[in-house]
Amino acid sequence: MDRNDIEQRVIESYQQDEKMMILVFAQWCINHDVDPEVLYERAYPDQKDNQALKEAMDLTVTKQESEEIADQTLLNILQVFENGDLAFVIQEIMADKTSKKR
């Protein structure tokens, strides 16, 4: 395998991992009765109509069919992909839900 093949595989692996991160985000939103597109737009107002998010939305399942996605797991995944703005908005959602439970 030459250098270009290795670089291409690394890029493809990163893109695949990024798609998985987006799917985890979208499913977490579904599980918490939050619209993923609205939340994403709140974090990134200049990035409307995110195609990768739309593709991930097609892969989500209902809240009842989904496994639990821990809040901290989602935040960790977002940090790995440097989605700090999105993590911040999600933390606000988490804080709102916690305060409503009290």
Residue pairs with C-beta under 8 A, 6 or more apart in sequence:
17 81
18 52
18 81
19 52
19 55
19 56
21 77
21 78
21 80
21 81
21 83
22 52
22 53
22 55
22 56
23 56
23 59
23 60
24 69
24 73
24 74
24 77
25 36
25 40
25 53
25 56
25 74
25 77
25 78
25 86
26 36
26 53
26 56
26 57
26 59
26 60
27 60
27 61
27 66
27 69
28 69
28 71
28 74
28 90
29 35
29 36
29 39
30 36
30 60
30 61
30 62
30 63
30 66
31 63
31 66
31 68
31 69
32 93
32 97
33 63
34 93
36 53
36 56
36 57
37 50
37 53
37 54
37 57
39 86
39 89
39 90
39 93
40 47
40 50
40 53
40 86
41 47
41 48
42 89
43 83
43 85
43 86
43 88
43 89
44 50
44 85
44 86
60 66
71 90
71 94
74 90
75 87
75 90
75 91
78 84
78 86
78 87
78 90
79 87
